[in-house]
Amino acid sequence: MERNQSHRQVANMRKALFDQRYLDEQFVQLEELQDDVNPNFVEEIVTLFYRDSTRLILNIEQALEKSSLDFSKLDTYMHQLKGKTTRCKRTFQQLKKEYSTLKKKLETYFQFARQIGPVETACRSSY
């Protein structure tokens, strides 16, 4: 009974991440690649993303602090991080906030999911 409740709780956490638009179809596609051979595939990919993007955020922050902005370099960093360029410090601060929020939410989700074991998650209709 408790295990079923835990599975429902993980499913509800996942649904909330989709409802709040922290996750999208790309997350589902990653889940579809996860299997018994690599049951933590999605978590590993997310961990790699945060490791790489932490460096990019630091590079962007350092570039924004310079008195003469190198927009070409900023454009490259932002494109790598987000897929399109924004050149506004306020937008970057919002990006950092959302990045941090999502990281915390996903860490909690993965930690809880690991505690209860494998869960059937790759389902488009659940969000």
Accessible surface in RSA format (square Angstrom, percent):
REM  Atomic radii and reference values for relative SASA: ProtOr
REM  Chains: A
REM  Algorithm: Lee & Richards
REM  Probe-radius: 1.40
REM  Slices: 20
REM RES _ NUM      All-atoms   Total-Side   Main-Chain    Non-polar    All polar
REM                ABS   REL    ABS   REL    ABS   REL    ABS   REL    ABS   REL
RES MET A   1   190.52  98.7 149.17  98.7  41.35  98.5 129.44 110.0  61.09  80.9
RES GLU A   2   140.63  80.7 134.62 101.8   6.01  14.3  47.83  92.5  92.80  75.8
RES ARG A   3   134.36  56.4 127.08  64.8   7.28  17.3  64.50  88.2  69.86  42.3
RES ASN A   4    87.32  60.2  85.52  82.6   1.80   4.3   8.90  21.4  78.42  75.8
RES GLN A   5   108.50  60.7 107.93  78.9   0.57   1.3  21.27  45.3  87.23  66.2
RES SER A   6    19.40  16.4  19.06  25.4   0.34   0.8   0.71   1.5  18.70  26.2
RES HIS A   7    41.36  22.6  40.01  27.8   1.35   3.4  31.81  32.8   9.55  11.1
RES ARG A   8   135.95  57.1 134.04  68.3   1.91   4.5  69.38  94.8  66.58  40.3
RES GLN A   9    92.44  51.7  89.88  65.7   2.56   6.1  22.30  47.5  70.14  53.2
RES VAL A  10     0.44   0.3   0.44   0.4   0.00   0.0   0.44   0.4   0.00   0.0
RES ALA A  11    50.27  46.2  43.70  67.4   6.57  14.9  45.99  64.8   4.27  11.3
RES ASN A  12    95.89  66.1  90.58  87.5   5.31  12.8  24.25  58.4  71.64  69.2
RES MET A  13    45.45  23.5  39.05  25.8   6.40  15.2  39.91  33.9   5.54   7.3
RES ARG A  14     9.23   3.9   9.23   4.7   0.00   0.0   4.37   6.0   4.86   2.9
RES LYS A  15    95.13  46.4  95.02  58.3   0.10   0.2  68.70  61.8  26.43  28.2
RES ALA A  16    38.80  35.7  35.34  54.5   3.46   7.9  38.43  54.1   0.38   1.0
RES LEU A  17     6.90   3.8   6.90   4.9   0.00   0.0   6.90   4.8   0.00   0.0
RES PHE A  18    11.99   6.0   2.01   1.2   9.98  26.0   2.24   1.4   9.75  27.9
RES ASP A  19    85.54  59.9  54.51  54.3  31.02  73.4  30.93  72.8  54.61  54.5
RES GLN A  20    94.51  52.8  68.19  49.8  26.31  62.7  37.43  79.7  57.08  43.3
RES ARG A  21   214.56  90.1 186.68  95.2  27.88  66.4  62.09  84.9 152.47  92.4
RES TYR A  22    63.37  29.6  45.41  25.8  17.96  46.7  21.70  16.3  41.67  51.4
RES LEU A  23    15.85   8.8   7.61   5.4   8.25  20.7  10.96   7.7   4.90  13.2
RES ASP A  24    81.00  56.7  78.06  77.7   2.94   6.9  35.78  84.2  45.21  45.1
RES GLU A  25    57.14  32.8  55.44  41.9   1.70   4.0  46.36  89.7  10.78   8.8
RES GLN A  26   127.80  71.5 126.71  92.6   1.09   2.6  34.58  73.6  93.22  70.7
RES PHE A  27    11.07   5.5   8.64   5.3   2.43   6.3  10.05   6.1   1.02   2.9
RES VAL A  28     0.09   0.1   0.09   0.1   0.00   0.0   0.09   0.1   0.00   0.0
RES GLN A  29    87.08  48.7  85.14  62.2   1.94   4.6  23.99  51.1  63.09  47.9
RES LEU A  30    44.82  25.0  44.61  31.9   0.21   0.5  44.61  31.3   0.21   0.6
RES GLU A  31     9.63   5.5   3.67   2.8   5.96  14.2   1.22   2.4   8.40   6.9
RES GLU A  32    82.54  47.4  53.04  40.1  29.50  70.2  30.81  59.6  51.74  42.2
RES LEU A  33   116.79  65.0  97.70  69.9  19.09  48.0 101.13  71.0  15.66  42.1
RES GLN A  34    58.16  32.5  40.31  29.5  17.85  42.5   5.91  12.6  52.25  39.6
RES ASP A  35    79.10  55.4  66.11  65.8  12.99  30.7  40.80  96.0  38.30  38.2
RES ASP A  36   139.10  97.4 116.68 116.1  22.42  53.0  36.56  86.1 102.54 102.3
RES VAL A  37   140.68  92.6 111.12 100.6  29.56  71.2 118.16 102.7  22.52  61.1
RES ASN A  38    50.71  35.0  49.73  48.1   0.98   2.4  17.82  42.9  32.89  31.8
RES PRO A  39    66.71  48.6  57.63  52.5   9.08  33.0  59.23  48.9   7.48  46.5
RES ASN A  40    63.50  43.8  61.41  59.3   2.09   5.0   6.65  16.0  56.85  54.9
RES PHE A  41    43.63  21.8  43.63  27.0   0.00   0.0  43.63  26.5   0.00   0.0
RES VAL A  42     3.65   2.4   3.65   3.3   0.00   0.0   3.65   3.2   0.00   0.0
RES GLU A  43    34.31  19.7  33.67  25.5   0.64   1.5  11.94  23.1  22.37  18.3
RES GLU A  44    83.73  48.1  80.23  60.7   3.49   8.3  38.34  74.2  45.39  37.1
RES ILE A  45    56.81  32.3  56.30  41.9   0.51   1.2  56.30  40.5   0.51   1.4
RES VAL A  46    18.96  12.5  18.11  16.4   0.85   2.1  18.96  16.5   0.00   0.0
RES THR A  47    83.55  59.4  77.31  78.4   6.24  14.9  64.51  86.7  19.04  28.8
RES LEU A  48    76.88  42.8  76.73  54.9   0.15   0.4  76.88  54.0   0.00   0.0
RES PHE A  49    92.42  46.2  84.94  52.6   7.48  19.5  91.38  55.4   1.04   3.0
RES TYR A  50    13.17   6.2  12.07   6.9   1.11   2.9  12.30   9.2   0.88   1.1
RES ARG A  51   155.76  65.4 140.67  71.7  15.09  35.9  72.07  98.5  83.68  50.7
RES ASP A  52    65.13  45.6  64.08  63.8   1.05   2.5  16.79  39.5  48.33  48.2
RES SER A  53     1.74   1.5   1.61   2.1   0.14   0.3   1.70   3.6   0.04   0.1
RES THR A  54    71.31  50.7  69.16  70.1   2.15   5.1  65.42  87.9   5.88   8.9
RES ARG A  55   131.54  55.2 125.75  64.1   5.79  13.8  68.92  94.2  62.62  38.0
RES LEU A  56    12.72   7.1  12.72   9.1   0.00   0.0  12.72   8.9   0.00   0.0
RES ILE A  57    17.71  10.1  17.71  13.2   0.00   0.0  17.71  12.7   0.00   0.0
RES LEU A  58    93.04  51.8  91.76  65.6   1.28   3.2  92.79  65.2   0.25   0.7
RES ASN A  59    35.72  24.6  32.46  31.4   3.26   7.9   2.45   5.9  33.28  32.2
RES ILE A  60     0.96   0.5   0.96   0.7   0.00   0.0   0.96   0.7   0.00   0.0
RES GLU A  61    47.81  27.4  47.74  36.1   0.07   0.2  11.36  22.0  36.45  29.8
RES GLN A  62    90.83  50.8  87.88  64.2   2.95   7.0  28.59  60.8  62.25  47.2
RES ALA A  63     8.29   7.6   5.83   9.0   2.46   5.6   7.20  10.1   1.09   2.9
RES LEU A  64    16.40   9.1  15.21  10.9   1.19   3.0  15.27  10.7   1.12   3.0
RES GLU A  65   133.93  76.9  99.28  75.1  34.65  82.5  45.95  88.9  87.98  71.8
RES LYS A  66   123.92  60.5 112.51  69.0  11.41  27.2  72.13  64.9  51.79  55.2
RES SER A  67   125.46 106.0  80.25 107.1  45.21 104.1  58.89 125.4  66.56  93.3
RES SER A  68    91.19  77.1  78.48 104.7  12.70  29.3  52.77 112.4  38.42  53.8
RES LEU A  69    56.71  31.6  33.91  24.3  22.80  57.3  34.02  23.9  22.69  61.1
RES ASP A  70    67.57  47.3  59.10  58.8   8.47  20.0  30.11  70.9  37.47  37.4
RES PHE A  71    88.75  44.4  85.10  52.7   3.65   9.5  85.10  51.6   3.65  10.4
RES SER A  72    84.89  71.7  72.15  96.3  12.74  29.4  43.05  91.7  41.83  58.6
RES LYS A  73    95.52  46.6  90.13  55.3   5.39  12.8  45.72  41.2  49.80  53.0
RES LEU A  74     4.03   2.2   3.96   2.8   0.06   0.2   4.03   2.8   0.00   0.0
RES ASP A  75    46.35  32.5  46.33  46.1   0.02   0.1   1.88   4.4  44.47  44.4
RES THR A  76    67.21  47.8  62.23  63.1   4.98  11.9  43.27  58.1  23.93  36.2
RES TYR A  77    42.38  19.8  42.38  24.1   0.00   0.0  18.29  13.7  24.09  29.7
RES MET A  78     4.58   2.4   4.58   3.0   0.00   0.0   4.07   3.5   0.51   0.7
RES HIS A  79   105.16  57.5 100.92  70.1   4.24  10.9  63.45  65.4  41.72  48.5
RES GLN A  80   105.31  58.9  71.84  52.5  33.47  79.7  34.75  74.0  70.56  53.5
RES LEU A  81    22.26  12.4   4.95   3.5  17.31  43.5   5.85   4.1  16.41  44.2
RES LYS A  82    94.27  46.0  65.73  40.3  28.55  68.0  43.44  39.1  50.83  54.1
RES GLY A  83    47.42  58.5   0.00   N/A  47.42  58.5  28.65  78.6  18.77  42.0
RES LYS A  84   136.56  66.6 133.56  81.9   3.00   7.1  79.61  71.7  56.94  60.7
RES THR A  85    49.72  35.4  24.60  24.9  25.12  59.9  17.60  23.6  32.12  48.6
RES THR A  86    35.47  25.2  26.50  26.9   8.97  21.4  32.18  43.2   3.29   5.0
RES ARG A  87   141.05  59.2 109.33  55.7  31.72  75.5  35.47  48.5 105.58  64.0
RES CYS A  88    53.52  40.5  46.25  51.6   7.27  17.1  26.22  66.4  27.30  29.4
RES LYS A  89   113.22  55.2 108.96  66.9   4.26  10.1  62.10  55.9  51.12  54.4
RES ARG A  90   192.85  81.0 185.77  94.7   7.08  16.9  74.51 101.8 118.34  71.7
RES THR A  91    46.34  33.0  41.77  42.3   4.57  10.9  23.92  32.1  22.42  33.9
RES PHE A  92     2.50   1.3   2.50   1.5   0.00   0.0   2.50   1.5   0.00   0.0
RES GLN A  93    94.34  52.8  89.11  65.1   5.23  12.5  43.54  92.7  50.80  38.5
RES GLN A  94    85.56  47.8  82.33  60.2   3.23   7.7  37.54  79.9  48.02  36.4
RES LEU A  95    23.94  13.3  21.50  15.4   2.44   6.1  23.54  16.5   0.40   1.1
RES LYS A  96    52.23  25.5  49.17  30.2   3.06   7.3  31.81  28.6  20.41  21.7
RES LYS A  97   138.04  67.3 129.18  79.3   8.86  21.1  84.05  75.7  53.98  57.5
RES GLU A  98    85.45  49.1  83.21  63.0   2.24   5.3  25.64  49.6  59.81  48.8
RES TYR A  99    35.70  16.7  28.35  16.1   7.35  19.1  35.31  26.5   0.40   0.5
RES SER A 100    43.80  37.0  41.30  55.1   2.49   5.7  26.27  55.9  17.53  24.6
RES THR A 101    41.83  29.7  38.30  38.8   3.52   8.4  23.24  31.2  18.59  28.1
RES LEU A 102    35.95  20.0  35.95  25.7   0.00   0.0  35.95  25.2   0.00   0.0
RES LYS A 103    70.85  34.6  70.76  43.4   0.09   0.2  27.43  24.7  43.42  46.3
RES LYS A 104   133.65  65.2 131.94  81.0   1.71   4.1  82.04  73.8  51.60  55.0
RES LYS A 105    70.47  34.4  64.48  39.6   5.99  14.3  30.86  27.8  39.62  42.2
RES LEU A 106     6.21   3.5   6.21   4.4   0.00   0.0   6.21   4.4   0.00   0.0
RES GLU A 107    93.62  53.7  86.32  65.3   7.30  17.4  45.87  88.7  47.75  39.0
RES THR A 108    73.65  52.4  72.56  73.6   1.10   2.6  47.16  63.3  26.49  40.0
RES TYR A 109     7.54   3.5   7.54   4.3   0.00   0.0   3.83   2.9   3.71   4.6
RES PHE A 110    19.14   9.6  19.07  11.8   0.07   0.2  19.07  11.6   0.07   0.2
RES GLN A 111    96.91  54.2  96.51  70.5   0.40   0.9  14.51  30.9  82.40  62.5
RES PHE A 112    45.21  22.6  44.33  27.5   0.88   2.3  45.00  27.3   0.21   0.6
RES ALA A 113    20.59  18.9  18.23  28.1   2.36   5.4  18.69  26.3   1.90   5.0
RES ARG A 114   123.44  51.8  97.19  49.5  26.25  62.5  50.27  68.7  73.17  44.3
RES GLN A 115   126.80  70.9  86.97  63.6  39.83  94.8  42.94  91.4  83.87  63.6
RES ILE A 116    14.41   8.2  10.79   8.0   3.61   8.7  14.38  10.4   0.02   0.1
RES GLY A 117    22.94  28.3   0.00   N/A  22.94  28.3  20.29  55.7   2.65   5.9
RES PRO A 118   111.37  81.2  89.34  81.4  22.04  80.1 101.31  83.6  10.06  62.5
RES VAL A 119    36.49  24.0  14.32  13.0  22.17  53.4  18.88  16.4  17.61  47.8
RES GLU A 120   161.76  92.9 131.35  99.4  30.42  72.4  64.84 125.4  96.93  79.1
RES THR A 121    22.36  15.9  16.60  16.8   5.75  13.7  13.55  18.2   8.81  13.3
RES ALA A 122    33.35  30.7  12.44  19.2  20.91  47.6  12.65  17.8  20.70  54.8
RES CYS A 123    54.89  41.5  49.33  55.0   5.56  13.1  21.87  55.4  33.01  35.6
RES ARG A 124   128.69  54.0 115.09  58.7  13.60  32.4  54.58  74.6  74.11  44.9
RES SER A 125   105.35  89.0  66.66  89.0  38.69  89.1  57.51 122.5  47.85  67.0
RES SER A 126    46.89  39.6  31.66  42.3  15.23  35.1  43.42  92.5   3.47   4.9
RES TYR A 127    96.77  45.2  46.08  26.2  50.68 131.9  45.25  34.0  51.51  63.5
END  Absolute sums over single chains surface
CHAIN  1 A     8788.7       7605.5       1183.2       4574.9       4213.8
END  Absolute sums over all chains
TOTAL          8788.7       7605.5       1183.2       4574.9       4213.8
